[in-house]
Amino acid sequence: MNILTLDDFELKDKTVFLRVDMNCPIDPETMEISGTKRIEEAIETIESLGNAKLVVASHQGRVGNKDYTGMEKHAKVLEKFLNRDIKYVQDVIGSAAKNEIESLKNGEILLLDNLRLCAEENYEFSPTEAAKTIMVQRLAKLFDLCVLDSFPSAHRSHPSIVGFPQVLPACAGRIVEREVRELDEILTVAKAPHVVVLGGAKIPDRLESIRLLIKNGRADHILLTGLIGNVFMRAQGRIKSSLGIKREEDVVTKAHSLIGEYPDVFSTPVDVAVDKDGSRIEVDVRDANRGDAINDIGPKTVEHYSKIISGAGTVFISGPAGFFEKEQFMFGTKALLGAVANSMATTIVSGGHLTHALKKYGLADKINHISTAGSALVLYLAGEKLPMIQSLEEAAKRERAK
Protein backbone atom coordinates (compact mmCIF):
# COMPACT_ATOMS: atom_id res chain seq x y z
CA MET A 1 0.00 0.00 0.00
CA ASN A 2 1.10 3.55 -0.68
CA ILE A 3 -0.39 4.92 2.54
CA LEU A 4 0.92 5.11 6.08
CA THR A 5 -0.74 3.32 8.99
CA LEU A 6 -0.77 3.68 12.77
CA ASP A 7 2.26 1.39 12.91
CA ASP A 8 4.35 4.14 11.26
CA PHE A 9 3.91 6.64 14.12
CA GLU A 10 4.81 6.98 17.79
CA LEU A 11 1.52 7.85 19.48
CA LYS A 12 2.35 8.40 23.13
CA ASP A 13 1.85 11.99 24.31
CA LYS A 14 0.42 12.93 20.90
CA THR A 15 -2.91 14.71 20.41
CA VAL A 16 -4.66 12.88 17.58
CA PHE A 17 -7.60 13.86 15.38
CA LEU A 18 -9.45 10.66 14.40
CA ARG A 19 -12.03 11.04 11.62
CA VAL A 20 -14.39 8.06 11.73
CA ASP A 21 -17.82 7.41 10.22
CA MET A 22 -20.37 6.79 12.97
CA ASN A 23 -23.24 7.87 10.72
CA CYS A 24 -25.83 5.38 12.00
CA PRO A 25 -29.40 4.46 11.07
CA ILE A 26 -31.75 6.54 13.22
CA ASP A 27 -35.31 5.39 13.98
CA PRO A 28 -37.44 8.27 12.61
CA GLU A 29 -40.10 7.77 15.29
CA THR A 30 -37.98 7.42 18.44
CA MET A 31 -34.82 9.17 17.14
CA GLU A 32 -32.80 6.39 18.77
CA ILE A 33 -29.80 4.77 17.08
CA SER A 34 -31.17 1.61 15.45
CA GLY A 35 -27.91 0.11 14.15
CA THR A 36 -24.53 0.43 15.88
CA LYS A 37 -22.24 -1.39 13.42
CA ARG A 38 -20.29 1.72 12.42
CA ILE A 39 -19.72 2.67 16.05
CA GLU A 40 -18.49 -0.85 16.77
CA GLU A 41 -16.11 -0.66 13.81
CA ALA A 42 -14.43 2.44 15.22
CA ILE A 43 -13.36 0.60 18.37
CA GLU A 44 -10.34 -1.21 16.89
CA THR A 45 -8.65 2.02 15.85
CA ILE A 46 -9.59 3.81 19.08
CA GLU A 47 -8.02 1.01 21.10
CA SER A 48 -4.90 1.18 18.91
CA LEU A 49 -4.62 4.85 19.91
CA GLY A 50 -4.81 4.07 23.61
CA ASN A 51 -1.73 6.09 24.64
CA ALA A 52 -2.75 9.22 22.77
CA LYS A 53 -4.88 12.21 23.67
CA LEU A 54 -7.68 11.27 21.30
CA VAL A 55 -10.30 13.47 19.65
CA VAL A 56 -12.91 11.49 17.69
CA ALA A 57 -15.00 13.21 15.03
CA SER A 58 -17.85 12.09 12.77
CA HIS A 59 -20.90 13.37 10.95
CA GLN A 60 -24.46 12.13 11.41
CA GLY A 61 -27.10 12.54 8.70
CA ARG A 62 -27.57 15.43 6.31
CA VAL A 63 -28.94 18.89 7.01
CA GLY A 64 -32.71 18.80 6.61
CA ASN A 65 -33.04 15.03 7.03
CA LYS A 66 -34.57 13.29 10.03
CA ASP A 67 -31.29 11.54 10.88
CA TYR A 68 -29.45 14.86 11.27
CA THR A 69 -28.76 14.86 15.02
CA GLY A 70 -26.07 15.58 17.57
CA MET A 71 -23.59 12.94 18.73
CA GLU A 72 -24.46 12.64 22.42
CA LYS A 73 -26.16 9.26 22.00
CA HIS A 74 -23.22 8.05 19.94
CA ALA A 75 -20.93 8.93 22.84
CA LYS A 76 -23.00 6.79 25.21
CA VAL A 77 -22.98 3.83 22.81
CA LEU A 78 -19.23 4.17 22.30
CA GLU A 79 -18.71 4.35 26.06
CA LYS A 80 -20.68 1.13 26.48
CA PHE A 81 -18.71 -0.79 23.84
CA LEU A 82 -15.31 0.46 25.03
CA ASN A 83 -16.14 0.23 28.72
CA ARG A 84 -14.25 3.50 29.12
CA ASP A 85 -15.28 7.06 29.90
CA ILE A 86 -15.95 9.16 26.82
CA LYS A 87 -15.93 12.93 27.10
CA TYR A 88 -18.44 14.70 24.88
CA VAL A 89 -18.68 18.34 23.89
CA GLN A 90 -21.61 20.02 22.12
CA ASP A 91 -19.22 21.92 19.91
CA VAL A 92 -16.88 21.39 16.97
CA ILE A 93 -14.68 24.43 16.36
CA GLY A 94 -15.65 26.85 19.14
CA SER A 95 -14.02 27.68 22.45
CA ALA A 96 -15.73 24.81 24.29
CA ALA A 97 -14.20 22.26 21.89
CA LYS A 98 -10.80 23.99 22.02
CA ASN A 99 -10.74 23.98 25.83
CA GLU A 100 -11.71 20.31 26.02
CA ILE A 101 -9.04 19.32 23.48
CA GLU A 102 -6.30 21.26 25.26
CA SER A 103 -7.21 19.72 28.63
CA LEU A 104 -6.98 16.10 27.45
CA LYS A 105 -4.56 13.75 29.19
CA ASN A 106 -2.89 10.66 27.75
CA GLY A 107 -5.45 7.88 27.23
CA GLU A 108 -8.48 10.18 27.39
CA ILE A 109 -11.07 10.27 24.58
CA LEU A 110 -13.18 13.23 23.49
CA LEU A 111 -16.03 13.01 20.97
CA LEU A 112 -16.88 16.21 19.14
CA ASP A 113 -20.42 17.05 18.08
CA ASN A 114 -21.74 16.40 14.56
CA LEU A 115 -19.15 17.79 12.14
CA ARG A 116 -21.92 18.90 9.79
CA LEU A 117 -22.98 21.50 12.33
CA CYS A 118 -20.15 23.41 10.65
CA ALA A 119 -21.45 24.73 7.34
CA GLU A 120 -18.12 23.99 5.64
CA GLU A 121 -18.45 20.26 6.26
CA ASN A 122 -21.59 20.18 4.09
CA TYR A 123 -19.61 21.16 0.98
CA GLU A 124 -16.78 19.65 -1.04
CA PHE A 125 -13.48 21.42 -1.67
CA SER A 126 -10.20 20.78 -3.39
CA PRO A 127 -7.61 19.66 -0.81
CA THR A 128 -5.86 23.04 -1.02
CA GLU A 129 -9.09 24.96 -0.41
CA ALA A 130 -10.19 22.52 2.31
CA ALA A 131 -6.98 23.30 4.20
CA LYS A 132 -8.01 26.97 4.24
CA THR A 133 -11.41 26.39 5.83
CA ILE A 134 -12.12 27.74 9.30
CA MET A 135 -12.55 24.19 10.61
CA VAL A 136 -9.07 23.09 9.58
CA GLN A 137 -7.38 26.40 10.42
CA ARG A 138 -8.80 26.45 13.96
CA LEU A 139 -8.39 22.78 14.84
CA ALA A 140 -5.21 21.67 13.07
CA LYS A 141 -2.96 23.68 15.39
CA LEU A 142 -4.27 21.58 18.30
CA PHE A 143 -3.19 18.22 16.82
CA ASP A 144 0.01 16.30 16.12
CA LEU A 145 -1.50 13.67 13.81
CA CYS A 146 -4.58 13.12 11.65
CA VAL A 147 -5.94 9.56 11.38
CA LEU A 148 -8.53 8.91 8.67
CA ASP A 149 -10.71 5.89 9.30
CA SER A 150 -13.91 6.96 7.57
CA PHE A 151 -14.03 4.68 4.53
CA PRO A 152 -17.80 5.15 3.95
CA SER A 153 -17.02 8.87 3.43
CA ALA A 154 -13.85 8.32 1.40
CA HIS A 155 -15.49 9.59 -1.80
CA ARG A 156 -16.26 13.00 -0.26
CA SER A 157 -13.88 15.97 -0.40
CA HIS A 158 -15.00 17.47 2.89
CA PRO A 159 -12.59 19.54 5.04
CA SER A 160 -12.34 16.87 7.75
CA ILE A 161 -11.30 14.30 5.13
CA VAL A 162 -9.00 16.12 2.69
CA GLY A 163 -8.15 19.33 4.57
CA PHE A 164 -6.32 18.06 7.66
CA PRO A 165 -3.90 15.81 5.71
CA GLN A 166 -2.67 18.93 3.91
CA VAL A 167 -1.37 20.48 7.10
CA LEU A 168 -0.76 17.53 9.44
CA PRO A 169 1.01 14.17 9.25
CA ALA A 170 -1.73 11.71 8.28
CA CYS A 171 -2.29 7.97 8.16
CA ALA A 172 -5.05 5.39 7.75
CA GLY A 173 -6.88 3.87 10.68
CA ARG A 174 -7.42 0.13 10.96
CA ILE A 175 -10.68 0.06 8.95
CA VAL A 176 -9.29 1.97 5.97
CA GLU A 177 -6.06 -0.03 6.11
CA ARG A 178 -7.99 -3.32 6.04
CA GLU A 179 -10.55 -2.21 3.42
CA VAL A 180 -7.85 -1.16 0.95
CA ARG A 181 -5.81 -4.34 1.47
CA GLU A 182 -8.76 -6.76 1.25
CA LEU A 183 -10.46 -5.03 -1.67
CA ASP A 184 -7.23 -4.98 -3.66
CA GLU A 185 -6.87 -8.72 -3.03
CA ILE A 186 -10.47 -9.36 -4.13
CA LEU A 187 -10.10 -7.31 -7.29
CA THR A 188 -7.10 -9.40 -8.37
CA VAL A 189 -9.17 -12.63 -8.28
CA ALA A 190 -12.63 -11.33 -9.22
CA LYS A 191 -14.22 -13.36 -12.05
CA ALA A 192 -16.91 -12.64 -14.62
CA PRO A 193 -19.81 -12.47 -14.95
CA HIS A 194 -19.99 -9.52 -12.56
CA VAL A 195 -23.47 -9.14 -11.07
CA VAL A 196 -24.33 -5.90 -9.28
CA VAL A 197 -27.46 -5.68 -7.12
CA LEU A 198 -28.35 -2.08 -6.32
CA GLY A 199 -31.01 -0.69 -4.01
CA GLY A 200 -31.25 2.15 -1.56
CA ALA A 201 -32.16 5.79 -2.03
CA LYS A 202 -29.02 7.82 -2.88
CA ILE A 203 -30.02 8.24 -6.51
CA PRO A 204 -27.47 10.72 -8.01
CA ASP A 205 -24.56 8.78 -6.47
CA ARG A 206 -25.99 5.52 -7.76
CA LEU A 207 -26.40 6.79 -11.32
CA GLU A 208 -22.79 7.92 -11.56
CA SER A 209 -21.58 4.68 -9.98
CA ILE A 210 -23.56 2.58 -12.46
CA ARG A 211 -21.94 4.25 -15.44
CA LEU A 212 -18.44 3.80 -13.99
CA LEU A 213 -19.00 0.15 -13.06
CA ILE A 214 -20.16 -0.68 -16.59
CA LYS A 215 -17.39 1.30 -18.30
CA ASN A 216 -14.71 -0.37 -16.18
CA GLY A 217 -15.94 -3.92 -16.73
CA ARG A 218 -17.29 -4.43 -13.20
CA ALA A 219 -20.99 -4.87 -14.11
CA ASP A 220 -22.23 -7.40 -16.66
CA HIS A 221 -25.68 -7.50 -15.06
CA ILE A 222 -27.25 -4.82 -12.86
CA LEU A 223 -30.29 -5.91 -10.86
CA LEU A 224 -32.22 -2.90 -9.60
CA THR A 225 -34.36 -2.65 -6.47
CA GLY A 226 -35.44 0.00 -3.97
CA LEU A 227 -35.91 3.62 -4.99
CA ILE A 228 -33.25 3.39 -7.71
CA GLY A 229 -35.28 0.52 -9.20
CA ASN A 230 -38.37 2.75 -9.18
CA VAL A 231 -36.41 5.45 -11.02
CA PHE A 232 -35.48 3.03 -13.80
CA MET A 233 -39.02 1.65 -14.01
CA ARG A 234 -40.26 5.21 -14.38
CA ALA A 235 -37.66 5.75 -17.12
CA GLN A 236 -39.01 2.63 -18.86
CA GLY A 237 -42.56 3.99 -18.60
CA ARG A 238 -43.61 1.04 -16.42
CA ILE A 239 -44.72 3.21 -13.50
CA LYS A 240 -46.40 6.56 -14.01
CA SER A 241 -46.72 8.21 -10.63
CA SER A 242 -44.23 10.70 -9.19
CA LEU A 243 -41.54 9.22 -6.96
CA GLY A 244 -41.39 12.27 -4.72
CA ILE A 245 -37.64 12.74 -5.00
CA LYS A 246 -35.50 15.81 -5.65
CA ARG A 247 -34.73 16.65 -9.28
CA GLU A 248 -36.92 13.73 -10.30
CA GLU A 249 -37.16 14.48 -14.02
CA ASP A 250 -33.39 14.95 -14.22
CA VAL A 251 -32.55 11.58 -12.64
CA VAL A 252 -35.25 9.79 -14.65
CA THR A 253 -33.77 11.26 -17.83
CA LYS A 254 -30.29 10.07 -16.84
CA ALA A 255 -31.64 6.59 -16.10
CA HIS A 256 -33.34 6.55 -19.51
CA SER A 257 -30.03 7.50 -21.14
CA LEU A 258 -28.20 4.65 -19.35
CA ILE A 259 -30.81 2.14 -20.52
CA GLY A 260 -30.37 3.39 -24.06
CA GLU A 261 -26.57 3.08 -23.89
CA TYR A 262 -26.52 -0.34 -22.20
CA PRO A 263 -29.87 -2.03 -23.02
CA ASP A 264 -28.75 -5.57 -22.15
CA VAL A 265 -27.28 -4.79 -18.73
CA PHE A 266 -30.27 -3.76 -16.60
CA SER A 267 -32.98 -5.82 -14.95
CA THR A 268 -35.89 -4.13 -13.17
CA PRO A 269 -38.62 -5.63 -10.96
CA VAL A 270 -41.54 -7.49 -12.50
CA ASP A 271 -43.62 -7.46 -9.34
CA VAL A 272 -43.61 -5.23 -6.28
CA ALA A 273 -45.10 -4.95 -2.81
CA VAL A 274 -47.16 -1.86 -2.06
CA ASP A 275 -48.50 -0.45 1.18
CA LYS A 276 -52.29 -0.63 1.43
CA ASP A 277 -53.46 0.74 4.78
CA GLY A 278 -50.35 -0.64 6.48
CA SER A 279 -50.54 -4.07 4.85
CA ARG A 280 -48.27 -5.67 2.23
CA ILE A 281 -50.00 -6.25 -1.10
CA GLU A 282 -48.06 -7.85 -3.97
CA VAL A 283 -48.90 -6.74 -7.50
CA ASP A 284 -47.49 -6.94 -11.01
CA VAL A 285 -45.64 -3.71 -11.78
CA ARG A 286 -48.14 -2.98 -14.56
CA ASP A 287 -50.98 -3.17 -12.03
CA ALA A 288 -49.49 -0.71 -9.55
CA ASN A 289 -51.77 2.32 -9.27
CA ARG A 290 -50.77 5.95 -9.27
CA GLY A 291 -49.91 6.96 -5.72
CA ASP A 292 -49.13 3.43 -4.52
CA ALA A 293 -46.18 3.39 -2.12
CA ILE A 294 -43.80 0.74 -3.55
CA ASN A 295 -41.94 -0.57 -0.52
CA ASP A 296 -40.39 -3.85 -1.68
CA ILE A 297 -39.88 -6.23 -4.60
CA GLY A 298 -42.11 -9.28 -5.02
CA PRO A 299 -41.42 -13.05 -5.16
CA LYS A 300 -41.26 -13.27 -9.00
CA THR A 301 -38.54 -10.61 -9.03
CA VAL A 302 -36.64 -12.40 -6.28
CA GLU A 303 -36.81 -15.67 -8.23
CA HIS A 304 -35.57 -14.01 -11.44
CA TYR A 305 -32.75 -12.14 -9.70
CA SER A 306 -31.69 -15.21 -7.70
CA LYS A 307 -31.16 -17.20 -10.91
CA ILE A 308 -28.85 -14.51 -12.27
CA ILE A 309 -26.98 -14.35 -8.95
CA SER A 310 -26.51 -18.14 -8.92
CA GLY A 311 -24.58 -17.97 -12.21
CA ALA A 312 -22.30 -15.10 -11.19
CA GLY A 313 -18.55 -15.17 -10.74
CA THR A 314 -18.56 -12.03 -8.59
CA VAL A 315 -21.56 -10.47 -6.84
CA PHE A 316 -21.66 -6.98 -5.37
CA ILE A 317 -24.80 -5.89 -3.50
CA SER A 318 -25.41 -2.42 -2.08
CA GLY A 319 -28.57 -0.93 -0.63
CA PRO A 320 -31.77 -2.57 0.67
CA ALA A 321 -34.46 -3.78 -1.74
CA GLY A 322 -37.17 -1.82 0.03
CA PHE A 323 -38.41 -0.44 3.32
CA PHE A 324 -36.84 -3.36 5.16
CA GLU A 325 -37.05 -1.66 8.56
CA LYS A 326 -40.74 -2.63 8.53
CA GLU A 327 -41.24 -6.37 8.97
CA GLN A 328 -43.79 -6.72 6.17
CA PHE A 329 -41.33 -5.20 3.67
CA MET A 330 -38.10 -7.01 4.60
CA PHE A 331 -38.81 -9.97 2.29
CA GLY A 332 -36.86 -8.73 -0.75
CA THR A 333 -33.77 -7.64 1.17
CA LYS A 334 -33.62 -10.88 3.16
CA ALA A 335 -34.20 -13.09 0.11
CA LEU A 336 -31.57 -11.40 -2.06
CA LEU A 337 -28.97 -11.47 0.72
CA GLY A 338 -29.72 -15.18 1.12
CA ALA A 339 -29.21 -15.74 -2.61
CA VAL A 340 -25.89 -13.89 -2.50
CA ALA A 341 -24.73 -15.76 0.61
CA ASN A 342 -25.57 -19.16 -0.92
CA SER A 343 -23.97 -18.46 -4.30
CA MET A 344 -20.59 -19.85 -5.36
CA ALA A 345 -19.40 -16.38 -6.39
CA THR A 346 -16.94 -14.03 -4.72
CA THR A 347 -19.34 -11.86 -2.70
CA ILE A 348 -19.14 -8.26 -1.50
CA VAL A 349 -21.86 -6.65 0.61
CA SER A 350 -21.87 -2.88 0.98
CA GLY A 351 -23.55 -0.26 3.16
CA GLY A 352 -24.65 0.20 6.75
CA HIS A 353 -28.20 -1.03 6.19
CA LEU A 354 -27.16 -4.31 4.57
CA THR A 355 -24.38 -4.87 7.10
CA HIS A 356 -27.00 -4.56 9.83
CA ALA A 357 -29.34 -6.90 7.91
CA LEU A 358 -26.64 -9.56 7.45
CA LYS A 359 -26.09 -9.66 11.18
CA LYS A 360 -29.82 -9.79 11.82
CA TYR A 361 -30.34 -12.70 9.40
CA GLY A 362 -27.22 -14.63 10.47
CA LEU A 363 -25.61 -14.56 7.02
CA ALA A 364 -22.41 -12.60 7.67
CA ASP A 365 -20.14 -15.68 7.83
CA LYS A 366 -21.07 -16.62 4.25
CA ILE A 367 -19.89 -13.33 2.67
CA ASN A 368 -16.32 -12.79 1.42
CA HIS A 369 -16.15 -9.06 2.17
CA ILE A 370 -18.51 -6.88 4.19
CA SER A 371 -18.19 -3.10 4.30
CA THR A 372 -20.36 -0.45 5.88
CA ALA A 373 -19.28 1.82 3.01
CA GLY A 374 -21.82 2.41 0.26
CA SER A 375 -21.04 4.77 -2.60
CA ALA A 376 -17.34 4.93 -1.65
CA LEU A 377 -17.00 1.18 -2.07
CA VAL A 378 -18.87 1.23 -5.40
CA LEU A 379 -16.51 3.87 -6.75
CA TYR A 380 -13.44 2.03 -5.43
CA LEU A 381 -14.57 -1.18 -7.16
CA ALA A 382 -15.10 0.84 -10.35
CA GLY A 383 -11.45 1.87 -10.22
CA GLU A 384 -11.96 5.48 -9.15
CA LYS A 385 -9.37 7.24 -7.00
CA LEU A 386 -11.19 8.28 -3.81
CA PRO A 387 -10.35 11.72 -2.32
CA MET A 388 -9.51 10.23 1.09
CA ILE A 389 -7.14 7.63 -0.36
CA GLN A 390 -5.51 10.21 -2.58
CA SER A 391 -4.99 12.52 0.41
CA LEU A 392 -3.43 9.69 2.40
CA GLU A 393 -1.10 8.79 -0.47
CA GLU A 394 0.04 12.40 -0.82
CA ALA A 395 0.53 12.70 2.96
CA ALA A 396 2.64 9.53 2.90
CA LYS A 397 4.85 10.97 0.14
CA ARG A 398 5.45 14.15 2.17
CA GLU A 399 6.21 12.16 5.33
CA ARG A 400 8.66 9.84 3.57
CA ALA A 401 10.41 12.79 1.98
CA LYS A 402 11.28 14.29 5.37
CORHUJO-V992904 format. One record per backbone hydrogen bond with DSSP energy under -0.5 kcal/mol. NH is the residue of the N-H (numbers start at 1). CO is the residue of the C=O. E is the energy in kcal/mol with one decimal. If there is no record, write none. Layout:
NH | CO | E
NH | CO | E
//
This chain:
6 | 172 | -0.6
8 | 5 | -2.0
9 | 6 | -1.6
11 | 9 | -0.5
13 | 51 | -1.2
14 | 11 | -2.0
16 | 14 | -0.6
16 | 53 | -2.6
17 | 145 | -2.7
18 | 16 | -0.6
18 | 55 | -3.1
19 | 17 | -0.6
19 | 147 | -2.6
20 | 18 | -0.8
20 | 57 | -2.4
21 | 149 | -0.6
24 | 22 | -1.1
27 | 32 | -2.8
31 | 27 | -2.9
34 | 25 | -2.6
35 | 25 | -0.9
40 | 36 | -2.5
41 | 37 | -2.3
42 | 38 | -1.0
43 | 39 | -0.5
43 | 40 | -1.3
44 | 41 | -0.6
45 | 41 | -0.5
46 | 42 | -2.1
47 | 43 | -2.9
48 | 44 | -1.6
49 | 45 | -1.0
49 | 46 | -0.7
50 | 47 | -1.3
52 | 49 | -1.9
53 | 14 | -3.1
54 | 52 | -0.9
54 | 108 | -2.3
55 | 16 | -2.8
56 | 54 | -0.5
56 | 110 | -3.3
57 | 18 | -2.5
65 | 62 | -2.6
68 | 65 | -1.5
69 | 67 | -1.1
75 | 71 | -2.1
76 | 72 | -1.5
77 | 73 | -2.1
78 | 74 | -2.8
79 | 75 | -2.4
80 | 76 | -1.8
81 | 77 | -2.3
82 | 78 | -2.6
83 | 79 | -1.7
84 | 79 | -0.9
87 | 109 | -2.7
89 | 111 | -1.8
91 | 89 | -2.1
98 | 94 | -2.2
99 | 95 | -2.8
100 | 96 | -2.0
101 | 97 | -2.5
102 | 98 | -2.4
103 | 99 | -1.2
104 | 101 | -1.2
107 | 52 | -2.0
108 | 105 | -2.3
110 | 54 | -2.6
111 | 87 | -2.8
112 | 56 | -2.5
112 | 110 | -0.6
113 | 91 | -2.0
115 | 58 | -2.3
117 | 114 | -2.2
118 | 115 | -1.9
119 | 117 | -0.6
121 | 118 | -1.2
122 | 119 | -1.8
123 | 120 | -1.6
125 | 157 | -2.9
130 | 126 | -2.9
131 | 127 | -1.8
132 | 129 | -1.0
133 | 130 | -1.3
137 | 133 | -2.6
138 | 134 | -2.6
139 | 135 | -2.2
140 | 136 | -2.5
142 | 139 | -2.4
143 | 140 | -1.9
144 | 15 | -3.3
145 | 15 | -1.2
146 | 169 | -2.6
147 | 17 | -3.2
148 | 146 | -0.5
148 | 171 | -2.6
149 | 19 | -3.1
149 | 147 | -0.6
153 | 150 | -1.9
154 | 151 | -2.0
156 | 153 | -2.1
161 | 158 | -1.6
162 | 158 | -2.6
163 | 158 | -0.6
163 | 159 | -1.7
164 | 159 | -1.2
166 | 163 | -1.4
167 | 163 | -0.6
167 | 164 | -1.5
168 | 164 | -1.6
169 | 144 | -0.5
171 | 146 | -1.9
172 | 4 | -2.9
173 | 148 | -2.2
177 | 173 | -2.4
178 | 174 | -2.3
179 | 175 | -3.1
180 | 176 | -2.4
181 | 177 | -1.8
182 | 178 | -3.0
183 | 179 | -2.7
184 | 180 | -1.9
185 | 181 | -1.7
186 | 182 | -2.4
187 | 183 | -2.7
188 | 184 | -1.1
189 | 185 | -0.7
189 | 186 | -1.1
190 | 186 | -1.2
195 | 193 | -0.6
195 | 314 | -3.0
196 | 194 | -0.5
196 | 221 | -3.0
197 | 316 | -3.0
198 | 196 | -0.6
198 | 223 | -2.4
199 | 318 | -2.7
200 | 320 | -2.1
203 | 201 | -1.9
206 | 202 | -2.0
207 | 203 | -2.5
208 | 204 | -1.8
209 | 205 | -2.2
210 | 206 | -2.7
211 | 207 | -1.7
212 | 208 | -1.8
213 | 209 | -2.8
214 | 210 | -2.2
215 | 211 | -2.5
216 | 212 | -2.1
217 | 214 | -1.7
218 | 213 | -3.0
219 | 213 | -0.6
220 | 194 | -2.5
221 | 194 | -1.9
222 | 265 | -2.7
223 | 196 | -3.1
223 | 221 | -0.5
224 | 222 | -0.6
224 | 267 | -2.6
225 | 198 | -2.6
226 | 321 | -1.6
227 | 200 | -0.7
228 | 200 | -1.2
229 | 225 | -2.2
230 | 226 | -1.6
231 | 227 | -2.1
232 | 228 | -1.8
233 | 229 | -2.3
234 | 230 | -2.3
235 | 231 | -2.1
236 | 232 | -1.8
237 | 234 | -1.1
238 | 233 | -2.6
239 | 233 | -0.9
248 | 245 | -0.9
251 | 247 | -2.2
252 | 248 | -2.5
253 | 249 | -2.1
254 | 250 | -2.0
255 | 251 | -2.3
256 | 252 | -2.4
257 | 253 | -2.1
258 | 254 | -2.1
259 | 255 | -2.2
260 | 256 | -2.0
261 | 257 | -2.1
262 | 258 | -2.6
265 | 262 | -1.5
266 | 262 | -0.7
267 | 222 | -2.4
272 | 283 | -2.7
273 | 296 | -2.5
274 | 281 | -3.1
275 | 293 | -1.7
276 | 274 | -0.7
276 | 279 | -2.6
277 | 275 | -0.6
279 | 276 | -1.5
281 | 274 | -2.2
281 | 279 | -0.5
283 | 272 | -2.8
285 | 270 | -2.3
287 | 284 | -1.8
288 | 284 | -0.5
288 | 285 | -1.4
292 | 289 | -2.1
293 | 275 | -0.5
294 | 292 | -0.9
295 | 273 | -2.5
295 | 293 | -0.7
296 | 273 | -1.1
298 | 271 | -2.2
302 | 298 | -1.9
303 | 299 | -2.4
304 | 300 | -2.2
305 | 301 | -2.9
306 | 302 | -2.6
307 | 303 | -1.5
308 | 304 | -1.4
309 | 305 | -2.5
310 | 306 | -2.2
311 | 307 | -0.8
311 | 308 | -0.8
312 | 309 | -1.7
313 | 193 | -2.5
314 | 193 | -1.8
315 | 346 | -2.9
316 | 195 | -2.6
317 | 348 | -2.3
318 | 197 | -2.7
319 | 350 | -1.0
323 | 295 | -2.8
324 | 322 | -2.4
326 | 323 | -1.8
329 | 326 | -2.2
330 | 327 | -1.3
334 | 330 | -2.5
335 | 331 | -2.7
336 | 332 | -2.4
337 | 333 | -2.2
338 | 334 | -2.0
339 | 335 | -2.1
340 | 336 | -2.4
341 | 337 | -2.7
342 | 338 | -1.9
343 | 340 | -1.1
346 | 313 | -2.3
348 | 315 | -2.4
349 | 369 | -2.5
350 | 317 | -2.7
351 | 371 | -1.6
351 | 373 | -1.2
352 | 372 | -0.8
355 | 351 | -2.3
356 | 352 | -2.1
357 | 353 | -2.1
358 | 354 | -2.9
359 | 355 | -1.7
360 | 356 | -2.1
361 | 357 | -2.6
362 | 358 | -0.7
362 | 359 | -0.7
363 | 358 | -2.3
364 | 358 | -0.7
366 | 363 | -2.0
367 | 364 | -1.5
369 | 347 | -1.7
371 | 349 | -2.5
378 | 374 | -2.0
379 | 375 | -2.5
380 | 376 | -2.1
381 | 377 | -2.6
382 | 378 | -1.6
383 | 380 | -1.5
384 | 379 | -2.6
386 | 384 | -0.7
388 | 154 | -2.3
390 | 386 | -2.7
391 | 387 | -2.4
392 | 388 | -2.2
393 | 389 | -2.3
394 | 390 | -2.3
395 | 391 | -2.3
396 | 392 | -2.1
397 | 393 | -1.9
398 | 394 | -2.0
399 | 395 | -2.2
400 | 396 | -2.5
401 | 397 | -1.4
402 | 399 | -1.0
//
